[in-house]
Amino acid sequence: MTVGWIDHIYNNTDQSVQMQSIDDRNNGLVRWSGPQFDLQDQLYHDFPQQTSFRADWCGIPWYYRGLHYKAIKAPGANNEVRAFQSFADGSNWIMFQNANTGALVGRQQVSKTVDYRCTLRYEPDPNNPAGGPLIFFDVINDDGSTQEAITAIRNELYAWLAVAPSVLATVIQGIFFPALKK
């Protein structure tokens, strides 16, 4: 099982959003210009409009019998969206569930082999300005893609270094010993 870590939370809407974490670990400590709060208490916490937050140890819970999730809603709303990870169709997904009906309303594929880091964003819904926010998990990186990029850079560097001495020798020869150049 991989862990999805939420590092930043942005409420880019013109309304407050509330979030609750129901899990037995990695609920999250949230910091911003106001008082910090710990999602471990399993209460709803307000994320004021147009505000950014830093989150530590804030995991996206693995689904287990409906007991592990992050609940997101507008203050006073009668419904919430629950976000959690689950394995389905041979892949790992962040699932979005309507808490009232239990229906899945969306899913986003994420790494199934390595932990990943992400940003949680709340954005206004242009098709329903009076409704709740749109919810996005922007996956910043996962260890697999980061390692692939580092390996590609290293391989390119080694290929360049293998050619560099002969190119450098030719340049030096042309500068200091132009008579030897034919």
Helices and strands as residue ranges (DSSP letters): E 4-11, E 17-22, E 29-31, E 37-38, G 39-41, E 45-47, E 51-56, E 69-73, E 81-88, E 91-98, E 104-110, E 116-123, E 134-142, H 143-176, G 178-180
